[in-house]
Each structure stands twice: as C-alpha cells, then as structure tokens.
C-alpha cells in the first residue's frame, strides 16, 4: 500500500498548503505583520527560503499575513524551498531572531507503509505517541506537524527546554516499529521543512499534507509523552505583551531611561575563564550518555559568559568527541551533533541561570555559599575579614593558605608537558592567560 493510501486508511484527509499554514500562523487574525504595516507593533513573521538549481545562492522571503499565499506560490515554484513553524524578527530565519514557535515539526525518515501503520496504531490505539495534526509526505520522507494552541515565546531558557522536549519526543517516536533507520535523527527547533505544495526530490512529485487531528497541542499535553525531566516548565513562560516605545516609556520609565535613552546593554555579568575551564572538567567527570548534547550546548553558554572565542569553544567541543563517544560507543556523538549544540554560542544566553544548566545536563552545580547575603555585600565582608587578618593579626593571607604559588604551578606543568603550549597550560591548570604568560619563562 502507498503511503498516501495508508494515511487515508487511518483517517487522514488531504488538505491544501494554505489550510495548514493558516492553522499554524492564524492567518487573517492580525497575529503576524502585514506587508505595509507601520512599525511599532513588534510583530514577527514566518520566513521562507528558496533556491533554484541554476542559481548560485538562495533567497529569504518574509511571509506577510496579507500576501502569504502569493509568496508561498513563489516558494512552491522553486526547485527547493523550506518553511517551519516559527516566526522571526528580521529578514532571515536565524535562531537568534526567532520570536515564537507555532508548531513543532518532526522528520520521520525511512518510513514505509508498514512502519507508518505501526506509528498510527501506536498513536491512535495505544496512546504511545501524540497524534499529529498533520502528516506531510515530502517525497521519501514523512513530516509530523504538531500545532500549538498558543504561540510559545522563544526566550533563551525556553528555547533550550523546547529543544530537549523535541529530542525526547524524537527518541520516543523513532524506533524499529516506526522506521527502518536505526539511529534517530535529531533536529533543532529551527529546522526548516519542504514547503507544502512545493517540489520534492522526485521529479513531478509535490509535497502533500493530510489532516489527522483537529485538536491543537500545548506544552503540557506534549510533555505527557516524555520523561518529567524533559518537559518544559510552563511556569517560566512569559505572557507576550506588546507596547509601543511611548507606552513602554510610561509603563517602565527606568527601563526606558536605561535601554533607550542611555542605550545600555541588557543586564549581564562577565565571568572569569576559570568558570569555563571548570565546566570543561565537569563534562569530563560527570557527563552521561543521555545528556551529551546538552553538555556541549552549555559549554557554548559558558564560553559566552566567560568571553571565550567561538573558535576556542569549537575546538574544545571537538576535542571532547572521543570521550563523549566512549559513554555509549554504539550511539556515536558526531561533529554534526557538536555543530548543532554550538548554536547556543549566542550573547542572548549570557544570563542563562545555573539551575537550568544543571537540569539540562544532569550535572549537579552547588550554589556559592554566601549565608543569605547578596554578592556585593558578601564580597565586602570577605575583603574586610582579609584586611583585618592582615593588618591586625599580621597574618600572611597567601603564605599559609596551603595553595601552591602560581609560578610553581606553571613551571611544574611545563616539566610535565615539555611540548605543551601556553593555551594548553591555561586550559589544564585553570589559571588566567596573563598569569601563565607571566610565569612561562
């Protein structure tokens, strides 16, 4: 039996591309921007991408509410075109510009009629998988569309949680009963999919869509199909509110003065390299098979926090591949996995909280003990205590603390690594770059 016949056999009804995209983006309800709408409403739009075989480069197209269908026709006529269930600010579908998720989409490769029947049976009869709102045939592949009943705002912490949810659902749905491909193919939330009604790799064959389920999903209903640790914490979602600058000036005058008038960057903190080096060691001593991907994601986050260059973070991540592979040799951790995880090297993640990192990676991170004091007050108290011990008690605060002098640490490392580089010494010892350079010779 052909795939389309199998879908119809299980209750699927073929629908048009506009039926699907109208459902996903609530077209006609003023939720995404019109083509000539004046600025100030801070709306975001889907972004399409297309490329023809005879062209050297492709093109991005903003999908406006009032011209969506005509723009979609341009994508459908192209040799290759993709779209996803996310809206973006700006003109490109890059992750840092992502605004809201309207649908979570999965690519289920290696699925013939028999395996697709197994999936439907598990979903409709056994409640083993969520029943997709739409099943899309894209040549040899099947795409599963889960439409949200409300737009999910893509703040940094929610992006990571959604990514973990999608990975957990992929593991759930991708198994020997549903596909002939053994290893699950994990895709980030920013993944694009061939446009419905567009061309496939098979000459003369177009992408077709079938409605399977009229009921939209929320994060709670999707989370019922995955372990609790992979669910999205809805309490951390923010309600989306839109204000013009004049409205924001009246409602949040302090924010307006700081961010608009003085043009100060959003609040953040800068950490020492020691924290980045510490996290590298935590991965090497505490990473587990099911959390390898998120360990590298958080390495990228710590890189941003500590001002480490992307090139160095990428090299460190690649150096970790053999170790991460050793955690489960039959499920290798690849360069492709690393490259995907490094998408989180983004300044938007500079304030990503410690407890979220611990949750994602399953590596315990103990908070600094300040006895209930704020950091500034704690530092003042510690400095006052050190001054008292030095000036009143005449104690040598560095001579009797049991710590090895930094000069000795560097020289000992050089003896043990005669061909070692300064950068390696910095990484291995946790000392700062200026300290290593100072005592190198």
C-alpha positions as CSV (number, residue, x, y, z in Angstrom):
1,X,0.0,0.0,0.0
2,X,1.3,3.5,-0.9
3,X,2.0,6.0,1.9
4,X,-0.9,8.2,0.9
5,X,-3.3,5.3,0.9
6,X,-2.1,4.3,4.4
7,X,-2.7,7.8,5.7
8,X,-6.2,7.9,4.3
9,X,-6.8,4.4,5.7
10,X,-6.1,5.8,9.2
11,X,-8.4,8.7,8.8
12,X,-6.2,11.3,7.1
13,X,-7.9,13.9,4.9
14,X,-5.8,15.7,2.3
15,X,-5.8,19.5,2.7
16,X,-4.1,22.4,0.9
17,X,-0.9,24.2,1.9
18,X,-2.9,27.3,2.8
19,X,-5.2,25.2,5.1
20,X,-2.1,24.1,7.1
21,X,-0.3,27.4,7.2
22,X,-3.5,29.3,8.1
23,X,-3.9,26.9,11.0
24,X,-0.3,27.2,12.2
25,X,0.0,31.0,11.9
26,X,-3.6,32.1,12.5
27,X,-3.6,34.0,9.2
28,X,-6.3,36.7,9.0
29,X,-6.3,37.3,12.7
30,X,-3.6,40.1,12.8
31,X,-1.0,38.0,14.7
32,X,1.7,38.4,12.1
33,X,2.7,41.5,10.3
34,X,1.0,42.8,7.1
35,X,3.3,43.7,4.2
36,X,2.9,47.5,4.6
37,X,2.1,47.6,8.2
38,X,3.8,50.5,10.0
39,X,6.5,49.6,12.6
40,X,5.8,49.7,16.3
41,X,3.6,46.6,16.9
42,X,6.7,44.4,17.2
43,X,5.1,41.5,15.3
44,X,7.2,38.7,13.9
45,X,6.7,36.7,10.7
46,X,7.4,33.2,9.2
47,X,10.5,33.3,7.0
48,X,10.7,31.1,3.8
49,X,13.8,30.2,2.0
50,X,14.1,29.0,-1.7
51,X,16.8,28.2,-4.2
52,X,16.6,27.1,-7.9
53,X,19.1,24.6,-9.3
54,X,20.5,27.0,-11.7
55,X,21.2,29.7,-9.1
56,X,24.4,30.1,-7.1
57,X,22.5,31.3,-4.0
58,X,19.1,31.2,-2.4
59,X,16.7,33.8,-1.2
60,X,14.8,34.5,2.0
61,X,11.2,35.7,1.9
62,X,9.2,37.3,4.7
63,X,5.7,35.7,4.8
64,X,3.3,38.6,5.5
65,X,-0.3,38.0,6.6
66,X,-1.9,39.7,3.6
67,X,0.4,38.4,0.9
68,X,1.2,34.9,2.4
69,X,-0.5,33.0,-0.5
70,X,1.3,34.8,-3.3
71,X,4.7,34.5,-1.6
72,X,4.0,30.8,-0.9
73,X,3.4,30.4,-4.7
74,X,7.0,31.7,-5.3
75,X,8.4,29.1,-2.9
76,X,6.3,26.3,-4.4
77,X,7.6,27.1,-7.9
78,X,11.2,26.9,-6.8
79,X,13.3,23.7,-7.1
80,X,14.0,23.7,-3.3
81,X,12.1,25.7,-0.6
82,X,11.6,25.3,3.1
83,X,9.5,26.8,5.9
84,X,8.9,25.9,9.5
85,X,6.5,26.6,12.4
86,X,8.4,29.6,13.8
87,X,8.1,33.4,13.5
88,X,11.1,35.6,13.3
89,X,12.1,39.3,13.7
90,X,14.1,40.5,10.7
91,X,14.6,39.0,7.3
92,X,16.4,35.7,7.9
93,X,15.4,32.5,9.7
94,X,18.3,32.5,12.1
95,X,17.9,31.2,15.6
96,X,18.8,34.4,17.4
97,X,16.0,36.2,15.6
98,X,13.4,33.5,16.5
99,X,10.3,35.0,18.2
100,X,7.6,32.4,18.7
101,X,7.0,28.7,17.9
102,X,3.6,28.0,16.4
103,X,4.2,24.3,15.6
104,X,6.7,21.6,16.4
105,X,7.6,19.6,13.3
106,X,9.4,16.2,13.1
107,X,11.1,14.4,10.2
108,X,10.5,10.7,10.3
109,X,12.8,9.2,7.7
110,X,12.9,5.6,6.5
111,X,9.1,5.1,6.9
112,X,7.3,2.8,4.5
113,X,3.6,2.0,4.6
114,X,4.1,-0.8,7.2
115,X,6.1,1.3,9.6
116,X,3.7,4.2,9.2
117,X,0.8,1.9,10.0
118,X,2.7,0.9,13.2
119,X,3.0,4.6,14.1
120,X,-0.7,5.3,13.6
121,X,-1.6,2.2,15.5
122,X,0.6,3.2,18.5
123,X,-0.8,6.8,18.4
124,X,-4.5,6.1,17.8
125,X,-4.9,2.8,19.6
126,X,-2.2,2.6,22.2
127,X,-1.6,6.3,23.0
128,X,2.1,5.6,22.6
129,X,2.7,8.7,20.6
130,X,0.8,12.1,20.2
131,X,-1.4,12.1,17.2
132,X,-0.1,14.7,14.8
133,X,-2.4,17.4,13.5
134,X,-0.9,17.0,10.0
135,X,1.1,14.3,8.3
136,X,3.1,15.6,5.3
137,X,4.6,13.5,2.6
138,X,7.8,15.0,1.3
139,X,9.0,12.6,-1.4
140,X,10.5,9.7,0.5
141,X,10.1,11.3,4.0
142,X,7.2,11.9,6.3
143,X,6.9,15.0,8.4
144,X,4.7,15.2,11.5
145,X,3.2,18.6,12.4
146,X,2.1,19.4,16.0
147,X,0.3,22.7,16.1
148,X,0.2,24.7,19.3
149,X,-3.0,26.3,20.6
150,X,-1.0,29.4,21.6
151,X,2.3,30.9,20.4
152,X,5.3,29.8,22.5
153,X,7.6,32.8,23.1
154,X,11.2,31.7,22.4
155,X,13.2,33.2,25.3
156,X,16.6,31.6,25.7
157,X,15.7,29.3,28.6
158,X,12.5,28.2,26.8
159,X,14.5,27.5,23.5
160,X,16.7,25.0,25.3
161,X,13.7,23.4,27.1
162,X,11.8,23.1,23.8
163,X,14.9,21.6,22.2
164,X,15.1,19.0,24.9
165,X,11.4,18.3,24.6
166,X,11.8,17.8,20.8
167,X,14.7,15.4,21.3
168,X,12.8,13.4,23.9
169,X,9.8,13.1,21.6
170,X,12.1,12.1,18.7
171,X,13.6,9.3,20.8
172,X,10.0,8.2,21.6
173,X,8.7,8.2,18.1
174,X,11.8,6.9,16.3
175,X,12.1,3.2,16.9
176,X,12.3,-0.1,14.9
177,X,8.4,-0.2,14.7
178,X,8.1,3.2,13.0
179,X,11.2,3.5,10.8
180,X,13.8,1.3,9.0
181,X,16.6,3.7,10.1
182,X,18.2,2.6,13.3
183,X,19.7,5.8,14.7
184,X,17.3,8.7,15.5
185,X,18.0,11.9,13.5
186,X,17.8,14.8,16.0
187,X,16.9,18.2,14.6
188,X,16.8,21.5,16.4
189,X,13.7,23.6,16.7
190,X,15.0,26.0,14.0
191,X,14.9,23.2,11.4
192,X,13.2,24.0,8.0
193,X,11.0,21.6,6.1
194,X,10.0,21.5,2.4
195,X,7.0,23.7,1.8
196,X,3.7,22.0,1.4
197,X,2.8,22.1,-2.3
198,X,6.4,22.5,-3.3
199,X,8.7,20.3,-5.3
200,X,10.4,17.2,-3.8
201,X,13.5,15.3,-4.9
202,X,11.3,13.1,-7.1
203,X,10.5,14.7,-10.5
204,X,6.9,15.6,-10.8
205,X,6.0,14.8,-7.2
206,X,4.8,17.6,-4.9
207,X,4.7,17.8,-1.1
208,X,1.2,16.7,0.1
209,X,-0.5,17.3,3.5
210,X,-3.2,15.3,5.4
211,X,-5.1,16.4,8.4
212,X,-5.2,13.8,11.2
213,X,-6.2,15.6,14.3
214,X,-8.3,18.8,14.8
215,X,-7.2,19.4,18.4
216,X,-4.1,21.7,18.9
217,X,-1.5,20.9,21.5
218,X,0.0,22.7,24.4
219,X,3.3,22.0,26.2
220,X,1.6,20.0,28.9
221,X,-0.1,17.6,26.5
222,X,3.1,17.0,24.5
223,X,5.0,16.7,27.8
224,X,2.9,13.7,28.8
225,X,4.7,11.5,26.3
226,X,8.3,12.2,27.6
227,X,10.0,11.7,31.0
228,X,9.4,14.5,33.5
229,X,13.0,15.9,33.2
230,X,12.4,16.5,29.5
231,X,9.2,18.5,29.9
232,X,9.0,22.3,29.6
233,X,8.5,24.2,32.8
234,X,5.4,26.3,31.8
235,X,5.8,28.4,34.9
236,X,8.8,30.0,33.2
237,X,6.9,31.1,30.1
238,X,6.3,34.8,29.8
239,X,3.0,36.2,28.6
240,X,3.5,38.0,25.4
241,X,2.7,41.7,25.6
242,X,3.4,44.3,23.0
243,X,4.0,48.0,23.7
244,X,5.0,50.9,21.6
245,X,8.0,52.9,22.8
246,X,5.7,55.6,24.1
247,X,3.7,53.1,26.1
248,X,6.8,51.5,27.4
249,X,8.2,54.9,28.4
250,X,5.1,55.5,30.6
251,X,4.9,52.0,32.0
252,X,8.6,51.2,32.5
253,X,10.4,54.6,32.9
254,X,13.5,53.1,34.5
255,X,13.9,50.6,31.7
256,X,13.3,53.3,29.0
257,X,15.9,55.6,30.5
258,X,18.5,52.8,30.7
259,X,17.9,50.9,27.5
260,X,16.5,53.6,25.1
261,X,17.9,56.9,26.3
262,X,21.4,55.8,27.6
263,X,21.5,52.7,25.2
264,X,22.9,50.5,27.9
265,X,23.0,46.7,27.1
266,X,20.7,44.4,29.0
267,X,21.9,43.2,32.4
268,X,24.6,40.6,32.4
269,X,27.7,39.6,34.2
270,X,31.2,38.7,33.0
271,X,32.8,35.6,34.4
272,X,36.5,34.6,34.6
273,X,38.0,31.9,32.4
274,X,38.2,29.7,35.5
275,X,34.5,29.1,35.3
276,X,34.8,27.9,31.6
277,X,37.7,25.6,32.5
278,X,35.8,24.3,35.5
279,X,32.8,23.3,33.2
280,X,35.2,21.5,30.8
281,X,36.3,19.4,33.8
282,X,32.7,18.8,34.9
283,X,31.9,17.4,31.4
284,X,34.9,15.1,31.6
285,X,34.0,13.8,35.0
286,X,30.2,14.0,35.1
287,X,28.7,13.8,31.6
288,X,26.3,11.0,30.9
289,X,25.1,9.4,27.6
290,X,21.6,10.9,27.5
291,X,22.9,14.5,28.2
292,X,26.0,14.7,25.9
293,X,24.3,17.1,23.5
294,X,23.3,19.5,26.3
295,X,26.8,19.4,27.9
296,X,28.2,20.9,24.7
297,X,25.3,23.4,24.5
298,X,26.2,24.6,28.0
299,X,29.9,24.7,27.1
300,X,28.9,27.2,24.4
301,X,26.9,29.1,27.0
302,X,29.8,29.2,29.4
303,X,32.0,30.3,26.6
304,X,29.8,33.3,26.0
305,X,29.6,34.0,29.8
306,X,33.4,34.0,30.1
307,X,34.3,35.8,26.8
308,X,35.9,32.8,25.2
309,X,36.2,33.0,21.4
310,X,33.9,30.8,19.4
311,X,36.9,29.2,17.7
312,X,38.3,28.1,21.0
313,X,35.0,26.8,22.2
314,X,34.5,24.8,19.0
315,X,38.0,23.3,19.3
316,X,37.3,22.3,22.9
317,X,34.0,20.8,21.9
318,X,35.6,18.8,19.1
319,X,38.3,17.5,21.4
320,X,35.6,16.1,23.7
321,X,34.0,14.0,20.9
322,X,36.2,10.8,21.6
323,X,35.3,11.0,25.3
324,X,31.6,11.6,24.7
325,X,31.6,8.6,22.2
326,X,33.1,6.4,24.9
327,X,30.0,6.9,27.0
328,X,28.0,4.8,24.5
329,X,30.0,3.6,21.6
330,X,27.0,2.1,19.7
331,X,25.5,5.6,19.5
332,X,28.3,7.9,18.4
333,X,28.4,11.6,19.1
334,X,29.3,13.3,15.9
335,X,30.7,16.6,14.6
336,X,27.2,17.3,13.3
337,X,25.9,17.0,16.9
338,X,28.6,19.4,18.1
339,X,27.8,21.9,15.4
340,X,24.2,21.9,16.3
341,X,24.9,22.2,20.0
342,X,27.2,25.2,19.4
343,X,24.2,27.2,18.1
344,X,23.9,28.3,21.7
345,X,27.1,30.4,21.4
346,X,24.9,33.5,21.5
347,X,25.0,36.6,23.6
348,X,21.3,36.1,24.4
349,X,22.4,33.2,26.7
350,X,24.9,35.2,28.8
351,X,22.5,35.3,31.7
352,X,21.3,31.7,31.4
353,X,20.8,30.5,35.0
354,X,22.9,27.9,36.8
355,X,19.9,25.7,37.8
356,X,18.8,25.4,34.2
357,X,22.2,24.3,33.2
358,X,22.2,21.7,35.9
359,X,18.8,20.4,34.9
360,X,19.7,20.1,31.2
361,X,23.0,18.3,31.7
362,X,22.2,16.3,34.9
363,X,25.4,17.6,36.4
364,X,24.9,18.9,39.9
365,X,26.1,22.5,40.4
366,X,26.3,23.7,44.0
367,X,25.5,27.4,44.6
368,X,28.1,29.6,46.2
369,X,27.5,29.9,49.9
370,X,27.0,33.5,51.0
371,X,24.9,32.8,54.1
372,X,21.9,34.6,52.5
373,X,23.9,37.8,51.6
374,X,23.8,39.3,48.2
375,X,27.1,39.0,46.2
376,X,28.1,42.7,46.6
377,X,27.7,42.5,50.4
378,X,29.4,39.1,50.6
379,X,32.4,40.4,48.8
380,X,32.7,43.4,51.0
381,X,32.5,41.2,54.1
382,X,35.2,38.8,52.8
383,X,37.5,41.7,51.9
384,X,37.1,43.3,55.3
385,X,37.9,40.0,57.0
386,X,41.1,39.6,54.9
387,X,42.1,43.1,55.7
388,X,41.6,42.6,59.5
389,X,43.6,39.3,59.4
390,X,46.4,41.0,57.5
391,X,46.6,44.4,59.3
392,X,45.5,43.5,62.9
393,X,46.6,39.8,63.2
394,X,49.6,40.2,60.9
395,X,48.7,37.0,59.1
396,X,50.1,36.3,55.6
397,X,46.9,35.7,53.7
398,X,48.8,33.9,50.9
399,X,51.7,32.3,52.7
400,X,49.7,30.0,55.0
401,X,46.7,29.0,52.9
402,X,48.1,25.8,51.6
403,X,47.9,27.0,48.0
404,X,50.8,26.3,45.6
405,X,52.3,29.5,44.2
406,X,51.2,30.1,40.6
407,X,54.8,30.3,39.4
408,X,55.3,26.8,40.7
409,X,52.1,25.5,39.1
410,X,53.2,26.8,35.7
411,X,56.7,25.5,35.9
412,X,55.5,22.1,37.1
413,X,53.1,21.9,34.2
414,X,55.9,22.7,31.8
415,X,58.1,20.0,33.2
416,X,55.3,17.5,32.7
417,X,54.4,18.8,29.3
418,X,57.7,19.8,27.6
419,X,56.0,20.3,24.2
420,X,52.9,21.9,25.6
421,X,51.5,25.3,24.5
422,X,50.5,28.2,26.7
423,X,46.9,27.7,25.7
424,X,47.0,24.1,26.9
425,X,48.5,25.2,30.2
426,X,45.7,27.8,30.7
427,X,43.1,25.1,30.0
428,X,44.7,22.4,32.2
429,X,45.6,24.5,35.2
430,X,42.6,26.9,35.3
431,X,45.0,29.8,35.6
432,X,44.3,33.0,33.7
433,X,46.1,33.7,30.4
434,X,48.1,36.7,31.9
435,X,49.2,34.5,34.8
436,X,50.5,31.7,32.6
437,X,52.3,34.2,30.3
438,X,53.8,35.9,33.2
439,X,55.5,32.8,34.7
440,X,56.1,30.9,31.4
441,X,59.8,31.7,31.1
